Amino acid sequence: MAPPFIGTQSGSINNSWKENYADVDWDNLGFRLTTTDYMYIMKCSMKENFSRGHLTNYGNIGISPSAGVLNYGQGLFEGLKAYRKPDGRIQLFRPEHNALRMQAGARRLRMPSPSVEQFVESVKQVVLANKRWVPPHGKGSLYLRPLLMGSGSVLGIGPAPEYTFLILASPIGNFYKGRESLNLLIERDLHRAGPGGTGGIKSITNYSGVYETVAEAKAKGFSDVLFLDAVSGKYIEEVSSCNIFILKDNVISTPATHGTILPGVTRKSIIKLASDMGYQVEERNVPLEDLLNADEVFCTGTAMVVTPVASMTYIYTRVEYKTGNETVTHKLHATLTGIQTGVIEDKLGWTLPI
Ligand code: COI
């Protein structure tokens, strides 16, 4: 069926809906980069605040080989999405939380950061400029990737003299395309984050450290890897790029954010939705035994939304969990995505029309 008309509502039937959309195979979107028309860029020096940014054509950016981000990893990223509602209008989901998380990370990495208003306004500009790349309702979303980096030159270790804030966009579909649920491997020896480290901010350096571990697990047929705490190895922490929840009876638990866990916007939203549905939600240290005894397990993140876990493998033990349409995981997924895509009324004020 043709997606709804997204131009001026004139009363006449518009059969040329494709003219309002980019030439994309909307039925086969995965989580991969499709470049769009415009990106947003804003620069400032160490001593200034960000003030004037602009849209520009998507393309390579010139950067000094001595840039702080290239040499010392002084960089953060964010991820959020624009969704098309059934009537074709577009909305964002809690973008101010991404702005606040970027500010917290920027303090830690000693970078200036955009104000919440600047962040949200620039996201809106990118979405509007790339409107034809926002997938039709039900086909996916426009993923926004804000970056904040030390773009000025440095040699000695320390904050860069210049900073760049940039937002690029890409239409995306399912993160784990073709997989309705995940088979995770629990890693015993390597850790994603340690106490006092940067696991709790969205530093660009938090992700590639587990590439080898994840690649090895995928080569063995697993979907992804779950990491344990670096001190005792007894508590669950995060999957390579998403938060984790377990359900036992009426209780939903997720690792508490004590610095090694990313405070996910989806995580926070699921905690609220599950509490409102009457579940007891606990943010706590979650021992491995609780995970292995759970009824349901699911991962959350902007990219993976709410993805059920079908099995967990720890050394030679493999446990399976309930999945499918009758699960709490399914109910939470449906409620969250219903609000995000405008199918369910947003009584919590989480969505922002563009
Ligand atoms: C997101 O969910 O937006 C993330 O940041 C995960 C990303 C590494 C794909």
Residues whose N, C-alpha, C, O or C-beta is under 5 A from the ligand:
A	BS01	COI	G79 S241 G301 T302 A303 M304
